[in-house]
Amino acid sequence: MSDLVRLLERKSGDALGRPVTDAERDSLHKYLNLLIKWQRSQRLVGSDEPSWIVDNVIVDSLLFSRAVPAGVRSVADVGSGAGIPGIPLAIVLPQVEVTLIEARQKRASFLAAAIRELALQNCRLVNHRLEDVGRQQLGARVDAVVMRCAGSPTALIPQVLQILAPGGVVVASGPPRRTAIALGSWLEIEGPDRTRLFWVYHAG
């Protein structure tokens, strides 16, 4: 086993709070290699350096699993981009149906290839803008929405509520430090190397 695979296995287990299985490790490693391969022609993530991708893509994605409530059966990853956090979540939560929502065609092409090459039976792609996604694409409203958030985490709430089931939860990666928010609450989760901040909103 290479040093990179050992690093991936250790940090992924730390992020999840449990050891990863061999199948999970192999799928996460394949996803890592897909990102590196596609990064040569498309700027999917911030770097093609493998350890950077482990820390900033895979580990950060897996930390979402500790913010999403147990028992959730369906998750939508809004603005999935390179599959962050949806693809790692689909790998380690095979009982959860994961929908990747991505409007940009180049990103959607990568996501479709990743779903196919990773054989993710519980993961599907919706290549539409969030405001254009309806029940005909989703089939039913989802239990949870996850997303990375560069700006205010509350900005997309009106559109998100259109796809979220009553009583559902929204989890967004937050800024390095807490800011004043009108809705929801902040949740700190200890990662392998740093504490990550998540914004959590429970719909009524």
C-alpha positions as CSV (number, residue, x, y, z in Angstrom):
1,M,0.0,0.0,0.0
2,S,1.4,3.4,-1.0
3,D,2.0,6.2,1.5
4,L,-0.7,8.2,-0.2
5,V,-3.3,5.4,0.2
6,R,-2.3,5.1,3.9
7,L,-2.7,8.8,4.4
8,L,-6.1,8.7,2.7
9,E,-7.2,5.7,4.8
10,R,-6.1,7.3,8.1
11,K,-7.5,10.8,7.5
12,S,-10.8,9.5,6.1
13,G,-11.2,7.3,9.1
14,D,-10.5,10.2,11.4
15,A,-13.0,12.4,9.6
16,L,-15.7,9.7,9.8
17,G,-14.9,8.7,13.4
18,R,-14.6,5.1,12.3
19,P,-12.2,2.9,10.2
20,V,-13.0,3.0,6.5
21,T,-13.6,-0.3,4.8
22,D,-11.3,-1.6,2.1
23,A,-14.0,-0.9,-0.5
24,E,-14.5,2.7,0.8
25,R,-10.7,3.3,0.7
26,D,-10.4,1.9,-2.8
27,S,-13.4,4.1,-4.1
28,L,-12.0,7.2,-2.4
29,H,-8.6,6.5,-4.0
30,K,-10.2,6.1,-7.4
31,Y,-12.1,9.4,-6.9
32,L,-8.8,11.1,-6.0
33,N,-7.2,9.8,-9.2
34,L,-10.2,10.9,-11.3
35,L,-9.8,14.4,-9.9
36,I,-6.1,14.5,-10.7
37,K,-6.7,13.2,-14.2
38,W,-9.5,15.7,-15.0
39,Q,-7.6,18.5,-13.3
40,R,-5.2,18.5,-16.3
41,S,-7.9,19.7,-18.7
42,Q,-10.4,21.3,-16.3
43,R,-9.8,23.3,-13.2
44,L,-12.1,21.3,-11.0
45,V,-10.4,22.0,-7.6
46,G,-7.8,24.3,-6.2
47,S,-4.8,22.0,-6.7
48,D,-3.8,18.7,-8.3
49,E,-1.4,17.9,-5.4
50,P,-2.7,14.6,-4.0
51,S,-2.3,15.3,-0.3
52,W,-4.0,18.7,-0.8
53,I,-7.0,16.9,-2.4
54,V,-7.1,14.5,0.5
55,D,-7.3,17.3,3.1
56,N,-9.4,19.9,1.3
57,V,-11.7,17.7,-0.8
58,I,-12.1,14.2,0.6
59,V,-11.7,14.9,4.4
60,D,-13.8,18.1,4.2
61,S,-16.5,16.2,2.4
62,L,-16.6,13.3,4.8
63,L,-16.9,15.7,7.8
64,F,-20.4,16.5,6.4
65,S,-21.5,13.0,7.4
66,R,-21.1,14.0,11.1
67,A,-23.3,17.0,10.6
68,V,-26.1,15.2,8.8
69,P,-28.6,13.5,11.2
70,A,-28.6,9.8,11.4
71,G,-31.5,8.2,9.6
72,V,-31.5,10.5,6.6
73,R,-32.4,8.5,3.5
74,S,-31.9,11.1,0.7
75,V,-29.4,14.0,0.3
76,A,-29.1,16.7,-2.4
77,D,-25.6,18.2,-3.0
78,V,-26.4,21.7,-4.3
79,G,-23.8,23.2,-6.6
80,S,-21.8,19.9,-6.5
81,G,-19.0,21.1,-8.8
82,A,-16.4,18.3,-8.5
83,G,-18.7,16.2,-6.4
84,I,-17.9,18.0,-3.1
85,P,-19.3,16.7,-0.7
86,G,-21.7,14.5,-2.5
87,I,-19.4,11.8,-4.1
88,P,-17.4,11.0,-0.9
89,L,-20.7,10.9,1.0
90,A,-22.2,8.5,-1.5
91,I,-19.2,6.3,-1.1
92,V,-19.4,6.0,2.7
93,L,-23.2,6.2,3.0
94,P,-24.4,3.5,0.5
95,Q,-27.9,3.4,2.2
96,V,-28.5,7.1,1.3
97,E,-29.7,8.3,-2.1
98,V,-27.4,11.1,-3.2
99,T,-28.4,13.6,-5.9
100,L,-25.7,15.9,-7.3
101,I,-27.2,19.2,-8.6
102,E,-24.8,21.0,-10.9
103,A,-25.7,23.5,-13.6
104,R,-22.3,23.9,-15.4
105,Q,-22.0,21.4,-18.2
106,K,-18.2,20.8,-17.9
107,R,-18.6,20.0,-14.2
108,A,-21.7,17.8,-15.0
109,S,-19.6,15.9,-17.5
110,F,-17.0,15.1,-14.8
111,L,-19.8,14.1,-12.3
112,A,-21.4,11.7,-14.8
113,A,-18.0,10.1,-15.5
114,A,-17.3,9.8,-11.8
115,I,-20.6,8.2,-11.0
116,R,-20.1,5.7,-13.8
117,E,-16.5,4.8,-13.1
118,L,-17.1,4.5,-9.3
119,A,-20.2,2.4,-10.0
120,L,-22.2,4.5,-7.5
121,Q,-25.6,2.9,-7.6
122,N,-27.0,5.3,-4.9
123,C,-25.8,8.5,-6.7
124,R,-27.3,10.4,-9.7
125,L,-26.8,13.7,-11.4
126,V,-29.3,16.5,-12.1
127,N,-27.8,18.9,-14.6
128,H,-29.9,22.0,-13.9
129,R,-29.8,25.2,-11.9
130,L,-31.2,24.9,-8.4
131,E,-34.2,27.1,-9.2
132,D,-35.1,24.9,-12.2
133,V,-35.0,21.7,-10.2
134,G,-38.5,20.3,-9.5
135,R,-40.1,17.0,-8.4
136,Q,-39.8,15.7,-12.0
137,Q,-36.0,15.6,-11.6
138,L,-35.9,14.6,-7.9
139,G,-38.9,12.3,-7.7
140,A,-39.6,13.5,-4.2
141,R,-38.2,16.1,-1.8
142,V,-35.0,15.2,0.0
143,D,-34.3,14.7,3.7
144,A,-31.1,16.8,3.7
145,V,-29.3,19.4,1.5
146,V,-25.6,19.8,1.7
147,M,-23.5,22.5,0.0
148,R,-20.3,24.4,0.1
149,C,-20.9,28.1,0.7
150,A,-18.7,30.9,-0.3
151,G,-21.1,33.6,0.8
152,S,-24.0,33.9,3.2
153,P,-25.3,30.3,3.9
154,T,-28.8,31.7,4.2
155,A,-28.9,33.2,0.7
156,L,-30.1,30.0,-1.1
157,I,-32.7,29.0,1.6
158,P,-35.8,30.1,-0.5
159,Q,-34.7,27.8,-3.4
160,V,-33.5,25.0,-1.1
161,L,-36.8,24.8,0.6
162,Q,-38.4,23.9,-2.7
163,I,-36.6,20.6,-2.7
164,L,-36.3,19.9,1.0
165,A,-38.9,17.7,2.8
166,P,-40.7,19.1,5.8
167,G,-38.5,18.7,8.9
168,G,-35.4,18.4,6.7
169,V,-32.0,19.8,7.4
170,V,-29.5,22.0,5.4
171,V,-25.8,21.7,6.1
172,A,-23.4,24.1,4.6
173,S,-19.6,24.4,5.1
174,G,-19.0,27.7,6.9
175,P,-16.3,30.3,7.0
176,P,-13.2,30.0,9.2
177,R,-14.9,32.0,11.9
178,R,-18.4,32.4,13.1
179,T,-20.4,35.3,11.7
180,A,-23.8,36.7,12.7
181,I,-26.6,34.7,11.1
182,A,-30.4,35.3,11.1
183,L,-31.3,31.6,10.7
184,G,-29.8,28.3,11.8
185,S,-26.8,27.7,14.0
186,W,-23.1,27.0,13.8
187,L,-21.6,23.6,14.5
188,E,-17.9,22.9,15.0
189,I,-16.6,19.5,14.0
190,E,-13.1,18.4,14.8
191,G,-11.3,17.1,11.7
192,P,-7.9,15.2,11.5
193,D,-5.9,18.4,11.3
194,R,-8.3,21.3,12.1
195,T,-11.7,22.2,13.3
196,R,-14.3,22.9,10.6
197,L,-17.3,25.1,10.9
198,F,-20.7,24.1,9.5
199,W,-24.0,26.0,9.3
200,V,-27.0,23.9,10.1
201,Y,-30.6,24.8,9.5
202,H,-33.6,22.6,10.4
203,A,-36.7,23.3,8.3
204,G,-40.0,23.5,10.1
